[in-house]
Amino acid sequence: MQSSYGAGGGEKGAPQGSRGYYRTAPFDPRFPNTNQTRNCYQNYLDYYRCLKTLGAKGKDIKPCQWYYRVYKSLCPISWVKRWDEQRDDGTFAGRI
């Protein structure tokens, strides 16, 4: 029986071989090790940097969704909640 997921690990209903949909983050050669903590953090930063940069230029922020999906699939929910709270409080250590 053939899976309804594309070659890229897509969601149900996605075109075969689609790279826009997946259940987990794709391989990133910047983070080749099993521990994906840095990958999670970097994609979280990249998402908010992308929003800030494209939003300031008045451009479509749809490309930022790639970073969002990656960090959502890699990062524990508790980390994201804490980082979001820190961003809201102005105490987040990352440079966005």
N, C-alpha and C positions, 0 to 999 in steps of 0.2 A: 504494500500500500504506500502510495506516495504522500509525503507530508505536504501540508498546505503552506509551508514556510518556504520562502525564496532562498536562493543560494546564499544570500547575505544574512540569513537567519531572520527573515522578515516576519511581520505579523500576518495573521490570517487575512486573506483577501488582497494582500500586497502582490504586485506583479512578480513573477518568477525572476530571480536575480536582482531584485530591487535592493539598492544600498541605502535607501532612506529609512527603512524600518528594520528593527532588530530587537531581540530580547536582552542581549548583553552588549557591552561596549566592544567595538571591533579592536583588533590588535593595534597597538600604538608603539612603534619602534623606539620612542623616547623612554618607554617604561617596559623593558623586556622581562623583568623579573615577575615572579608570582605575586609578590606583595604589591597591590594596586593602590595603596594609600596615597602616594604622591600623584598618581594618575587621577584619582578622585578629586583631590584638592586642586590640581592644575586645571581640570575641566570646569570645576566650580568657579574658579577665578576667571577663566577664559569666557564663560557664559556672561558673567556680570560685566566684564571688560567690553565684550561685544555689544551688549545692550547699551552701555554707556557711550561707546564710540559711535555706533550706528544711530542711536537715538539722538545724539547731539548733532549729527549731520542731517537728521530728518529722513534717513533712509529706512527701508523695510528691514525689520529685525528678524525676519524669518530664518536667515542663515544661522542665527544664534541658537536656534532650536536644536541643532546637532549637539552642541556642547551641553545643553540642558538634558537631552536624552542620555548622553554618556554619563554625566555625573549622577543622574537619577538612578542609573543602573549599577553604578559602582559604589556610591557613598551610602553609609548607614544613615537612616532617617534621623537618628539622634544627633549626628554630626551636622547635618544640614540645618536642623532646627537651631542648634547652638550657633552656627555661623550666621544664620539669618538674624537671630537675636542680637548678636554682636554687631552686625552691619547696621541694624536699626539703632543700636545704642551708640554707634560711632567708635566701638572698641575693637573692631575686627582687625587682625594683624596683617592680613593680606593687602597687597596694593592693587586696587581696582581702578 
